[in-house]
Amino acid sequence: MSIDFRHSISRRRFVLAAAGVAAATVVRPVSSMASAVDERRVRIAPGQAMFTGASGPLTPVWTYDGTVPGPMLRLRQGQPARIVVENGLNEDTTVHWHGIRLQNAMDGVPGLTQPPIKPGTDFVYEFTPPDAGTFWYHPHANSLVQLGRGLAGALIVEEAEPVAVDRDLLWLLQDWRLAADGQMAPGFGSTMDAAMSGRIGNIVTINGTVPIDQSVMAGERIRLRLANASLARIMALRFEGHRPVVVAVDGQPCDPHEPEGGRLILAPAMRIDIVLDMQGDPGKRYAVIDDFYDGLAYTLTTLAYDTASSLRAHPLDVSPGLPRNPLPEPDLAKAERQEIVLQGGMMGGGKLAGVGGMMGMATPGMNGGAAWAINGMSMTGDGHAGMAPQFTLPRGATCHLTMRNETAWWHPMHIHGFSMLVLARNGSPVPHRQWQDTVLLAPKDTIECAFVADNPGDWMLHCHVADHQMAGLMTVFRVT
């Protein structure tokens, strides 16, 4: 847990916070000596997790450094990092540093940007994070199974100057489809999941454990980093009795604002940083509810206030806004226009929509092969050498990208290597200057974004519902 004390708060008052709001392991540098390069080592290997409580059975999982989720990696903005990843699995893997604007060779896509990490070998990732914010890491090899078995972890890039909050907390959210005996349910890559909403689980965890009360104190200000590492579950979180202020989306600061209707929509791979001024009453409890799916609302967790008197009489008189990152500003007047159209999936009546010309081998374990397409082309799996780019951009050009969802399903579309300024949704301007690397398209949505093509290489663009990506909802674009 990382606790950032900006004000005089007694140790006794925060002992209760150890109950789990931000229970996460922090990976320390390999050497305690000051170094220009922040060196880390992470090992991937099978392990066990306790998803159903202390009295429940252990669940076999795959882990980073023996934990689910993996250790929280805290890096510094602008400081070079060197992370050695060891593969203790019996199959190939990679690590994708999701949301980090790094060089193409470090992006973690097997075949496309690097050779896969073979069993018993390691790979050295070296990059300098240009942006402060909330990011995460996960595999991009056999990603449906590897991510679904637990391989995910948070990557926090700290701001140069501390943010004025009492605590800096992380909720890494995952869901799991478990059988009655607590084991992973079989059926990864089923045709039904692939062509519909994906593999949605039946248990949701915060930082790897079934949620318990989250201990808070009246009057404190919390920066809460929300990250959705689920395979397919979309969440819509409401904080009863509280008014969260969104200060960053996908690691990129935005204009501080309260979410529409008080609901935070968090699709797979998305992150939202919020500031919570804890204005509830001492001793009271307030539910955090996920009500994204109609008729299936449930209480994710509960904010349980300490009985002590309020930490301060009034909320902090400090703007919750975060310093902006050095993102290149798109030149819309000279932008190159590109469009991608999402197609396929189950359209009702058990019928699969036609997806045009298919490309790519059927994915192992994917019963039906391709179920989706982008602009009539299906690329299945995780990426491989020789993937033809959907479009090519000259370095330095502004790309005005339109994404149109012709399907009946929701798709969080993730771009590698860049953050995109979200311009409009269905013709209406998007406020708050939100830069995102993962943009959620509702059925029949059209979203317009823009970015500067300043990062050369072949980059993936895909749906982050893992079943959808593996079944064809993936493409590549090139920056020369």
C-alpha positions as CSV (number, residue, x, y, z in Angstrom):
1,M,0.0,0.0,0.0
2,S,1.3,3.5,-0.9
3,I,0.2,6.1,1.6
4,D,1.0,9.7,0.8
5,F,0.9,11.9,3.9
6,R,0.5,15.6,3.0
7,H,-1.0,16.6,6.3
8,S,-0.6,15.8,9.9
9,I,-2.4,12.5,10.4
10,S,-1.8,10.2,13.4
11,R,-0.6,6.7,12.8
12,R,-3.3,5.3,14.9
13,R,-6.0,6.7,12.6
14,F,-4.6,4.9,9.6
15,V,-3.9,1.5,11.1
16,L,-7.4,0.6,9.9
17,A,-6.4,1.3,6.3
18,A,-4.4,-1.9,6.2
19,A,-7.7,-3.7,5.7
20,G,-7.1,-3.6,2.0
21,V,-8.0,-0.5,0.1
22,A,-4.7,-0.5,-1.7
23,A,-3.2,-3.9,-0.8
24,A,-0.6,-4.2,-3.4
25,T,3.1,-5.3,-3.5
26,V,5.6,-2.7,-4.5
27,V,8.6,-4.0,-6.4
28,R,11.7,-2.2,-5.2
29,P,14.8,-1.6,-7.4
30,V,17.3,-4.4,-7.6
31,S,19.9,-2.2,-6.0
32,S,19.4,0.2,-3.1
33,M,22.1,2.4,-4.6
34,A,21.0,5.4,-6.4
35,S,21.2,4.8,-10.2
36,A,20.3,6.6,-13.4
37,V,18.5,3.4,-14.5
38,D,15.7,2.0,-12.4
39,E,16.3,-1.8,-12.6
40,R,13.7,-4.4,-11.8
41,R,13.3,-8.2,-12.3
42,V,9.9,-10.0,-12.6
43,R,9.4,-13.7,-12.8
44,I,6.3,-15.3,-14.5
45,A,5.4,-18.7,-13.0
46,P,2.4,-20.8,-11.9
47,G,1.0,-20.1,-8.4
48,Q,-2.2,-20.2,-6.3
49,A,-4.7,-17.6,-5.3
50,M,-7.4,-17.4,-2.7
51,F,-10.4,-15.9,-4.5
52,T,-13.3,-17.3,-2.4
53,G,-12.2,-16.3,1.1
54,A,-9.9,-17.9,3.7
55,S,-12.1,-21.0,4.0
56,G,-12.4,-21.5,0.3
57,P,-10.2,-23.7,-2.0
58,L,-7.0,-22.4,-3.6
59,T,-7.2,-21.6,-7.3
60,P,-4.3,-22.4,-9.6
61,V,-3.2,-19.3,-11.4
62,W,-0.3,-17.8,-13.3
63,T,1.5,-15.0,-11.6
64,Y,4.1,-12.3,-11.7
65,D,6.4,-12.8,-8.8
66,G,4.0,-15.2,-7.1
67,T,1.1,-12.8,-6.7
68,V,-2.2,-12.0,-8.4
69,P,-2.3,-9.3,-9.4
70,G,1.4,-8.9,-10.0
71,P,3.6,-6.5,-8.0
72,M,2.9,-2.8,-8.4
73,L,5.7,-1.3,-10.3
74,R,6.3,2.4,-9.4
75,L,8.5,4.2,-11.9
76,R,9.5,7.9,-12.1
77,Q,8.5,10.1,-15.1
78,G,11.5,10.6,-17.3
79,Q,13.7,8.1,-15.5
80,P,15.0,5.2,-17.6
81,A,13.8,1.7,-16.5
82,R,15.3,-1.7,-17.2
83,I,12.9,-4.6,-16.4
84,V,14.1,-8.2,-16.8
85,V,11.2,-10.6,-17.3
86,E,11.8,-14.3,-16.7
87,N,9.5,-16.9,-18.2
88,G,8.8,-19.8,-15.8
89,L,5.8,-21.0,-17.8
90,N,5.7,-23.9,-20.2
91,E,4.7,-21.7,-23.1
92,D,5.8,-18.5,-24.8
93,T,4.9,-15.2,-23.3
94,T,5.6,-11.4,-23.6
95,V,4.8,-8.3,-21.5
96,H,2.9,-5.4,-23.0
97,W,3.4,-2.1,-21.0
98,H,-0.2,-0.9,-21.6
99,G,-0.5,2.8,-22.2
100,I,3.2,3.6,-22.1
101,R,4.4,5.6,-25.1
102,L,7.6,3.6,-25.6
103,Q,9.7,2.6,-28.6
104,N,8.2,-0.1,-30.8
105,A,10.8,-2.8,-29.9
106,M,9.6,-2.7,-26.3
107,D,5.9,-3.0,-26.9
108,G,5.6,-6.7,-26.2
109,V,3.7,-8.1,-29.3
110,P,5.2,-11.4,-30.3
111,G,6.4,-11.5,-33.9
112,L,5.4,-7.9,-34.6
113,T,7.7,-6.1,-32.2
114,Q,9.8,-8.8,-30.5
115,P,10.5,-12.6,-30.4
116,P,8.4,-14.3,-27.8
117,I,10.0,-15.1,-24.5
118,K,10.6,-18.8,-24.6
119,P,10.1,-21.0,-21.5
120,G,13.2,-20.8,-19.3
121,T,14.5,-17.6,-20.9
122,D,14.2,-13.9,-20.2
123,F,13.8,-10.7,-22.1
124,V,15.1,-7.2,-21.1
125,Y,12.6,-4.4,-21.5
126,E,14.2,-0.9,-21.5
127,F,12.2,2.3,-21.8
128,T,11.8,5.8,-20.3
129,P,8.2,6.6,-19.4
130,P,7.4,10.0,-20.8
131,D,4.0,10.3,-19.0
132,A,3.1,10.2,-15.3
133,G,-0.1,8.3,-14.5
134,T,-1.8,5.0,-14.0
135,F,-0.8,2.2,-16.4
136,W,-0.6,-1.6,-16.3
137,Y,1.2,-4.6,-17.7
138,H,0.0,-7.9,-19.1
139,P,0.9,-10.6,-21.7
140,H,0.3,-10.3,-25.4
141,A,0.9,-14.0,-26.1
142,N,-2.0,-16.4,-25.8
143,S,-3.4,-13.4,-24.1
144,L,-6.9,-14.7,-23.5
145,V,-5.7,-17.6,-21.4
146,Q,-2.6,-15.9,-19.8
147,L,-4.6,-12.8,-18.8
148,G,-7.5,-14.9,-17.8
149,R,-5.3,-17.0,-15.5
150,G,-4.1,-14.0,-13.6
151,L,-1.2,-12.3,-15.5
152,A,-1.8,-8.6,-14.8
153,G,-0.2,-5.9,-12.7
154,A,-0.3,-2.1,-12.2
155,L,2.4,0.2,-13.4
156,I,2.4,3.6,-11.7
157,V,4.5,6.4,-13.1
158,E,4.9,9.1,-10.4
159,E,4.6,12.8,-11.0
160,A,7.7,14.9,-10.6
161,E,6.0,16.8,-7.7
162,P,3.8,15.0,-5.2
163,V,0.0,15.5,-5.6
164,A,-1.9,17.1,-2.6
165,V,-3.8,14.1,-1.3
166,D,-3.8,12.2,2.0
167,R,-3.6,8.8,0.4
168,D,-2.8,7.4,-3.1
169,L,-4.7,4.1,-3.5
170,L,-5.1,1.5,-6.3
171,W,-8.0,-0.8,-7.0
172,L,-7.0,-3.2,-9.7
173,L,-10.3,-4.9,-10.7
174,Q,-10.5,-8.4,-12.2
175,D,-13.2,-11.0,-12.6
176,W,-12.9,-14.7,-12.7
177,R,-15.0,-17.5,-14.1
178,L,-14.7,-20.2,-11.4
179,A,-16.3,-23.7,-11.2
180,A,-18.0,-24.8,-8.0
181,D,-14.7,-26.3,-6.7
182,G,-12.9,-23.0,-7.0
183,Q,-10.9,-24.0,-10.1
184,M,-10.8,-22.0,-13.3
185,A,-13.8,-22.9,-15.4
186,P,-12.8,-24.5,-18.7
187,G,-13.8,-23.2,-22.0
188,F,-11.4,-20.4,-22.8
189,G,-12.2,-19.2,-26.4
190,S,-15.6,-20.8,-26.7
191,T,-17.6,-19.8,-29.8
192,M,-20.3,-18.2,-27.7
193,D,-18.0,-16.0,-25.7
194,A,-16.0,-15.1,-28.8
195,A,-19.0,-13.9,-30.8
196,M,-20.9,-12.2,-28.0
197,S,-19.8,-10.3,-24.9
198,G,-16.6,-12.3,-24.1
199,R,-15.7,-14.4,-21.0
200,I,-17.4,-12.6,-18.2
201,G,-16.6,-14.1,-14.8
202,N,-18.7,-14.9,-11.7
203,I,-16.4,-13.4,-9.0
204,V,-14.9,-9.9,-8.9
205,T,-11.8,-9.1,-7.0
206,I,-10.0,-5.9,-5.9
207,N,-6.3,-6.3,-5.8
208,G,-6.7,-10.1,-6.0
209,T,-9.1,-10.6,-3.1
210,V,-12.8,-10.7,-2.7
211,P,-13.7,-7.2,-1.7
212,I,-14.2,-6.4,2.0
213,D,-14.9,-3.1,3.7
214,Q,-12.6,-0.3,2.5
215,S,-11.6,1.6,5.6
216,V,-11.7,5.4,5.2
217,M,-11.7,8.5,7.4
218,A,-14.1,11.5,7.4
219,G,-12.4,14.5,5.9
220,E,-9.6,12.9,4.1
221,R,-8.8,13.3,0.4
222,I,-8.0,10.2,-1.5
223,R,-6.6,9.7,-5.0
224,L,-8.1,6.4,-6.1
225,R,-6.7,4.8,-9.2
226,L,-9.2,2.4,-10.8
227,A,-7.9,-0.1,-13.3
228,N,-10.0,-2.8,-15.1
229,A,-7.9,-5.9,-15.9
230,S,-10.9,-8.1,-16.6
231,L,-11.1,-10.2,-19.8
232,A,-14.5,-8.8,-20.8
233,R,-16.5,-7.3,-17.9
234,I,-17.4,-3.7,-18.3
235,M,-18.2,-1.8,-15.0
236,A,-20.2,1.2,-14.1
237,L,-19.3,2.3,-10.6
238,R,-21.4,4.5,-8.4
239,F,-20.1,5.8,-5.0
240,E,-23.1,6.2,-2.9
241,G,-23.1,9.4,-0.9
242,H,-20.0,10.7,-2.6
243,R,-19.1,12.9,-5.6
244,P,-16.0,11.5,-7.3
245,V,-14.0,13.9,-9.5
246,V,-12.3,12.4,-12.5
247,V,-8.8,13.8,-12.9
248,A,-7.2,11.4,-15.4
249,V,-8.3,8.8,-17.9
250,D,-6.0,6.0,-19.1
251,G,-3.1,7.7,-17.3
252,Q,-3.6,11.1,-19.0
253,P,-4.8,14.1,-16.9
254,C,-8.1,15.7,-18.0
255,D,-10.1,18.7,-16.9
256,P,-11.4,17.7,-13.5
257,H,-15.1,16.8,-13.7
258,E,-17.8,14.8,-12.1
259,P,-18.8,11.8,-14.3
260,E,-22.1,12.0,-16.1
261,G,-24.9,10.6,-13.8
262,G,-22.3,9.9,-11.1
263,R,-21.3,6.7,-12.9
264,L,-17.7,5.8,-13.8
265,I,-17.7,3.6,-16.9
266,L,-14.7,1.4,-16.9
267,A,-14.2,-1.1,-19.7
268,P,-11.4,-3.8,-19.9
269,A,-8.0,-2.1,-20.0
270,M,-9.3,1.3,-19.0
271,R,-8.0,3.3,-16.0
272,I,-9.7,6.2,-14.3
273,D,-8.1,8.3,-11.6
274,I,-10.6,10.0,-9.3
275,V,-10.3,12.3,-6.3
276,L,-12.6,11.5,-3.4
277,D,-13.2,14.0,-0.6
278,M,-14.5,11.8,2.1
279,Q,-17.5,13.8,3.3
280,G,-19.5,10.9,4.8
281,D,-20.3,10.6,8.5
282,P,-17.9,8.9,11.0
283,G,-19.1,5.4,11.7
284,K,-21.3,5.1,8.6
285,R,-21.0,2.8,5.5
286,Y,-21.5,3.6,1.9
287,A,-21.8,1.1,-0.9
288,V,-19.8,1.2,-4.2
289,I,-22.2,-0.4,-6.7
290,D,-21.5,-1.8,-10.2
291,D,-24.7,-1.5,-12.2
292,F,-23.5,-1.7,-15.8
293,Y,-25.5,-4.7,-16.8
294,D,-29.3,-4.3,-16.7
295,G,-30.8,-6.3,-13.8
296,L,-27.4,-7.5,-12.5
297,A,-26.3,-4.7,-10.2
298,Y,-24.3,-5.7,-7.2
299,T,-22.3,-4.1,-4.4
300,L,-18.6,-4.2,-5.3
301,T,-17.4,-3.0,-1.9
302,T,-18.3,-0.7,0.9
303,L,-16.6,2.5,2.2
304,A,-16.6,2.0,6.0
305,Y,-15.9,5.2,7.9
306,D,-13.8,5.2,11.1
307,T,-15.7,6.4,14.1
308,A,-13.1,9.1,14.8
309,S,-14.0,12.7,14.3
310,S,-13.5,14.3,10.9
311,L,-9.9,14.9,9.8
312,R,-10.8,18.4,8.7
313,A,-13.9,20.6,8.8
314,H,-13.9,21.4,5.1
315,P,-12.5,19.7,1.9
316,L,-9.0,20.7,0.9
317,D,-8.9,24.1,-0.8
318,V,-6.6,22.8,-3.4
319,S,-7.5,22.0,-7.0
320,P,-7.6,18.3,-7.7
321,G,-6.2,18.8,-11.2
322,L,-3.0,17.0,-12.3
323,P,-0.1,18.4,-14.3
324,R,-0.5,17.6,-18.0
325,N,1.9,15.2,-19.8
326,P,4.0,16.2,-22.8
327,L,1.6,15.0,-25.5
328,P,2.0,16.4,-29.0
329,E,-1.0,18.5,-30.0
330,P,-2.8,17.3,-33.1
331,D,-3.0,19.7,-36.0
332,L,-6.6,19.0,-37.1
333,A,-6.4,21.4,-40.1
334,K,-3.7,19.2,-41.7
335,A,-4.8,15.8,-40.4
336,E,-4.8,12.6,-42.5
337,R,-8.2,11.0,-42.1
338,Q,-8.5,7.3,-41.5
339,E,-11.5,5.2,-40.7
340,I,-11.9,1.7,-39.2
341,V,-15.2,-0.1,-39.2
342,L,-15.9,-2.9,-36.6
343,Q,-17.9,-5.8,-38.0
344,G,-19.2,-9.2,-37.1
345,G,-20.3,-10.9,-33.9
346,M,-23.6,-12.5,-33.0
347,M,-26.5,-10.4,-34.2
348,G,-29.4,-12.2,-32.6
349,G,-31.2,-15.4,-33.5
350,G,-27.9,-17.3,-33.1
351,K,-26.6,-16.0,-36.4
352,L,-23.1,-14.7,-37.0
353,A,-22.8,-11.6,-39.0
354,G,-20.7,-11.8,-42.1
355,V,-17.3,-10.4,-41.7
356,G,-16.0,-10.3,-45.3
357,G,-12.6,-11.5,-46.3
358,M,-10.8,-13.4,-43.5
359,M,-7.2,-13.4,-42.8
360,G,-5.0,-15.3,-40.3
361,M,-5.0,-18.8,-38.8
362,A,-7.7,-20.0,-36.5
363,T,-6.6,-19.4,-33.0
364,P,-5.8,-22.6,-31.0
365,G,-8.7,-23.2,-28.6
366,M,-10.9,-20.8,-30.6
367,N,-13.7,-23.2,-31.7
368,G,-15.0,-21.0,-34.5
369,G,-11.9,-19.2,-35.8
370,A,-12.7,-15.6,-36.9
371,A,-15.9,-14.0,-35.6
372,W,-15.0,-10.3,-36.1
373,A,-13.4,-8.1,-38.7
374,I,-12.1,-4.6,-39.1
375,N,-12.8,-3.1,-42.6
376,G,-13.7,-6.6,-43.8
377,M,-10.4,-8.1,-42.6
378,S,-9.9,-10.5,-39.7
379,M,-6.6,-10.8,-37.9
380,T,-6.8,-13.5,-35.2
381,G,-4.6,-14.3,-32.3
382,D,-2.0,-12.0,-30.7
383,G,0.0,-10.8,-33.6
384,H,2.7,-12.3,-35.8
385,A,5.3,-11.4,-38.3
386,G,4.2,-10.0,-41.6
387,M,0.9,-8.5,-40.6
388,A,-0.1,-6.1,-43.3
389,P,-0.9,-2.6,-42.0
390,Q,-4.4,-1.3,-42.4
391,F,-3.0,2.2,-43.1
392,T,0.4,3.9,-43.1
393,L,1.2,7.4,-41.6
394,P,4.3,9.5,-42.2
395,R,6.1,10.3,-39.0
396,G,4.9,13.6,-37.5
397,A,1.5,13.6,-39.3
398,T,-1.7,14.1,-37.4
399,C,-4.1,11.3,-37.8
400,H,-7.8,12.0,-37.5
401,L,-9.2,8.5,-36.8
402,T,-12.8,7.6,-37.0
403,M,-13.9,4.3,-35.4
404,R,-17.4,3.1,-36.4
405,N,-19.0,0.2,-34.5
406,E,-21.4,-1.7,-36.8
407,T,-21.9,-4.6,-34.4
408,A,-24.4,-5.2,-31.6
409,W,-21.7,-5.4,-28.9
410,W,-19.5,-3.1,-26.8
411,H,-15.8,-2.8,-27.8
412,P,-13.0,-1.1,-25.8
413,M,-10.6,-0.3,-28.7
414,H,-7.0,0.0,-27.6
415,I,-4.2,1.7,-29.5
416,H,-0.6,0.7,-28.9
417,G,2.2,3.3,-28.7
418,F,0.0,6.4,-28.5
419,S,-2.7,8.3,-26.6
420,M,-5.6,9.7,-28.6
421,L,-7.4,13.0,-28.0
422,V,-11.1,12.0,-28.1
423,L,-12.9,14.6,-30.2
424,A,-16.5,13.5,-30.7
425,R,-19.0,10.7,-30.1
426,N,-21.8,10.3,-32.5
427,G,-21.2,13.8,-33.8
428,S,-21.2,15.5,-30.4
429,P,-18.0,17.0,-29.0
430,V,-16.4,15.1,-26.1
431,P,-15.6,17.6,-23.2
432,H,-12.8,17.7,-20.6
433,R,-9.9,17.2,-23.1
434,Q,-9.7,13.5,-22.5
435,W,-6.7,11.6,-24.0
436,Q,-7.2,7.8,-24.0
437,D,-5.4,4.7,-25.2
438,T,-8.6,2.6,-24.8
439,V,-11.8,4.0,-26.2
440,L,-15.2,2.3,-25.4
441,L,-17.6,2.0,-28.3
442,A,-21.2,1.2,-27.6
443,P,-23.2,-0.7,-30.2
444,K,-23.6,1.5,-33.4
445,D,-21.3,4.2,-31.9
446,T,-19.0,6.4,-34.0
447,I,-16.1,8.0,-32.2
448,E,-13.6,10.5,-33.6
449,C,-10.1,10.8,-32.2
450,A,-6.8,12.4,-33.1
451,F,-3.1,11.8,-32.4
452,V,0.3,12.8,-33.8
453,A,2.2,9.9,-35.4
454,D,5.5,10.6,-33.8
455,N,6.4,7.1,-32.8
456,P,7.6,4.9,-35.7
457,G,6.9,1.2,-36.1
458,D,4.1,-1.2,-36.7
459,W,1.5,-0.8,-34.0
460,M,-1.5,-2.9,-33.0
461,L,-5.1,-1.5,-32.7
462,H,-7.5,-4.0,-31.2
463,C,-10.5,-4.7,-29.0
464,H,-9.5,-5.4,-25.4
465,V,-12.3,-7.8,-24.8
466,A,-9.7,-10.6,-25.2
467,D,-12.2,-13.0,-26.9
468,H,-12.9,-10.4,-29.5
469,Q,-9.3,-9.7,-30.2
470,M,-8.4,-13.4,-30.5
471,A,-11.3,-13.9,-32.9
472,G,-10.4,-11.2,-35.4
473,L,-11.1,-7.7,-33.9
474,M,-7.5,-6.6,-34.4
475,T,-5.5,-4.7,-37.0
476,V,-2.1,-3.0,-37.5
477,F,-1.1,0.4,-38.6
478,R,2.4,1.7,-39.6
479,V,4.2,4.9,-38.8
480,T,7.1,5.3,-41.2
